[in-house]
């Protein structure tokens, strides 16, 4: 079997919120932190380099801080992946 290194990778972002979806007052700010406010589509738009190198799609399952994830949320997540 030959390896095709020219084929673009397909990546699926399954988003739940948490730290990566949070926003601060500035890039290095430690104050003004708002958890889980950036939807998955916006995260991808903010990183255009990703789509230059691979086929990226996303699915927003929920958008909440990690500490707020419930057993029901985990069940829903397990059904999606």
C-alpha positions in Angstrom: 0.0 0.0 0.0 1.4 3.4 -1.0 1.2 6.4 1.2 -0.2 9.5 -0.5 1.5 12.5 1.3 -0.2 14.9 -1.1 -3.7 14.1 0.1 -5.2 16.7 2.4 -6.0 15.6 5.9 -9.6 15.8 7.0 -10.1 17.1 10.6 -13.4 17.3 12.4 -13.5 19.7 15.4 -16.0 18.6 17.9 -16.4 21.6 20.2 -17.7 21.6 23.8 -16.6 25.0 25.0 -14.1 25.1 27.8 -10.8 27.0 28.0 -10.1 27.1 24.2 -13.5 28.7 23.6 -12.9 31.4 26.3 -12.0 35.1 25.8 -9.9 37.4 27.8 -9.6 41.2 27.7 -6.4 40.8 25.7 -4.0 38.1 24.4 -1.9 38.1 27.6 -4.5 39.4 30.0 -5.3 37.6 33.2 -8.4 39.7 34.0 -11.6 40.1 32.1 -11.8 36.3 31.3 -15.1 35.1 30.0 -15.4 31.3 29.7 -16.9 29.4 26.7 -18.1 32.2 24.5 -16.3 31.5 21.2 -18.3 29.1 18.9 -16.4 26.5 16.9 -17.0 28.2 13.6 -15.3 31.4 14.9 -12.4 29.4 16.2 -11.8 28.1 12.7 -12.2 31.5 11.1 -9.6 32.9 13.6 -7.1 30.3 12.4 -7.2 30.5 8.6 -3.9 28.7 8.3 -5.6 25.4 9.2 -7.8 25.4 6.1 -4.8 26.2 4.0 -3.3 22.8 5.0 -6.2 20.5 5.7 -10.0 20.1 5.2 -11.5 21.2 8.5 -15.1 21.0 9.6 -16.7 21.6 13.0 -19.6 20.6 15.1 -20.7 22.6 18.2 -22.1 20.1 20.7 -22.4 22.5 23.5 -20.7 25.7 24.6 -20.0 25.8 28.3 -17.2 25.8 30.9 -15.7 22.4 31.6 -16.9 22.7 35.2 -20.5 22.9 34.0 -20.4 19.7 31.9 -22.9 17.2 33.2 -23.2 13.4 32.8 -26.0 14.0 30.3 -23.6 16.2 28.3 -21.0 13.5 28.3 -23.6 11.0 27.1 -24.6 13.4 24.3 -20.9 13.8 23.4 -20.3 10.0 23.4 -23.2 9.7 20.9 -21.5 12.1 18.5 -18.0 10.7 18.4 
